[in-house]
Amino acid sequence: MNSSHTWISMDEVQSIMEWLFASLLNAGCYGTAHIIWYNDAAPNSKLEKAVKDGTRRDEPTLLYRCGSRVQPPPNGYYWRLMAEHPSNRIYQLEVKEED
């Protein structure tokens, strides 16, 4: 998994990474995945590029919300809250279904 700078404790990071790793394996994903540690108080253009790269390669892209809002998704996508995780701060980037 690729990751960027975080604003949470390393213990929390490890716990989240272990949960995501187990979730991805359970879903049958054995390739590259991306996790974005996003703080809306400190936007970072590199994170936007990482989201676009994962989208272009059709690789799982997940976001941990360190601040109060999630990063705007690319056109045609949305962030789905992964309510399975107790923090209610992990989101998966998914394709928006056409109405």
C-alpha positions as CSV (number, residue, x, y, z in Angstrom):
1,M,0.0,0.0,0.0
2,N,1.2,3.5,-0.7
3,S,0.6,6.1,2.0
4,S,1.3,9.8,2.7
5,H,2.0,11.9,5.8
6,T,-0.4,11.3,8.7
7,W,-1.9,13.4,11.5
8,I,-2.8,10.5,13.8
9,S,-0.8,8.3,16.1
10,M,1.4,5.5,14.7
11,D,-0.6,3.0,16.8
12,E,-3.8,4.1,15.1
13,V,-2.1,4.0,11.7
14,Q,-1.0,0.4,12.3
15,S,-4.4,-0.7,13.5
16,I,-6.1,0.9,10.4
17,M,-3.5,-0.6,8.0
18,E,-4.0,-4.1,9.5
19,W,-7.8,-3.7,9.2
20,L,-7.5,-2.6,5.5
21,F,-5.0,-5.3,4.7
22,A,-7.3,-8.0,6.1
23,S,-10.3,-6.4,4.3
24,L,-8.5,-6.3,0.9
25,L,-7.3,-9.9,1.3
26,N,-10.9,-10.9,2.2
27,A,-12.1,-9.2,-1.0
28,G,-9.6,-11.0,-3.1
29,C,-7.4,-8.0,-3.8
30,Y,-3.7,-8.9,-4.1
31,G,-2.4,-6.0,-6.1
32,T,-1.5,-2.4,-5.4
33,A,-3.9,-0.4,-3.2
34,H,-3.7,3.3,-2.2
35,I,-4.6,4.8,1.2
36,I,-4.8,8.6,1.4
37,W,-4.4,10.2,4.9
38,Y,-6.5,13.4,4.2
39,N,-6.6,16.5,6.4
40,D,-8.9,19.2,4.9
41,A,-7.0,21.8,7.0
42,A,-3.8,21.1,5.1
43,P,-4.7,20.2,1.4
44,N,-2.0,18.5,-0.6
45,S,-1.9,18.4,-4.4
46,K,0.1,15.1,-4.2
47,L,-2.9,13.4,-2.6
48,E,-5.1,14.5,-5.5
49,K,-2.6,13.0,-7.9
50,A,-2.5,9.7,-5.9
51,V,-6.3,9.4,-6.2
52,K,-6.2,10.0,-9.9
53,D,-3.4,7.5,-10.4
54,G,-5.3,4.8,-8.5
55,T,-8.5,5.6,-10.4
56,R,-6.7,5.4,-13.8
57,R,-5.2,2.0,-12.9
58,D,-8.4,0.7,-11.4
59,E,-6.6,0.0,-8.1
60,P,-8.5,0.2,-4.8
61,T,-8.2,3.7,-3.4
62,L,-9.1,4.4,0.2
63,L,-9.1,7.5,2.3
64,Y,-8.8,8.1,6.0
65,R,-10.4,11.4,7.0
66,C,-8.1,13.1,9.4
67,G,-10.1,16.3,9.4
68,S,-13.8,17.2,9.1
69,R,-14.3,16.6,5.4
70,V,-13.2,14.2,2.7
71,Q,-11.2,15.2,-0.4
72,P,-13.4,16.0,-3.4
73,P,-13.6,12.8,-5.6
74,P,-12.8,12.8,-9.3
75,N,-15.7,13.3,-11.7
76,G,-17.8,10.2,-11.9
77,Y,-16.7,8.8,-8.5
78,Y,-17.8,9.2,-4.9
79,W,-16.3,8.3,-1.5
80,R,-18.3,5.5,0.2
81,L,-18.0,5.4,4.0
82,M,-16.7,2.0,5.1
83,A,-19.1,1.7,8.1
84,E,-17.5,-1.6,8.9
85,H,-14.6,0.2,10.6
86,P,-15.4,1.6,14.0
87,S,-13.8,5.0,13.4
88,N,-16.3,6.0,10.7
89,R,-13.4,7.8,9.0
90,I,-12.4,5.3,6.3
91,Y,-13.9,5.7,2.8
92,Q,-13.4,3.8,-0.5
93,L,-13.5,5.5,-3.9
94,E,-16.2,4.0,-6.0
95,V,-17.7,4.6,-9.5
96,K,-20.9,6.6,-9.3
97,E,-23.8,4.8,-10.9
98,E,-25.6,6.6,-13.6
99,D,-29.3,7.3,-12.9
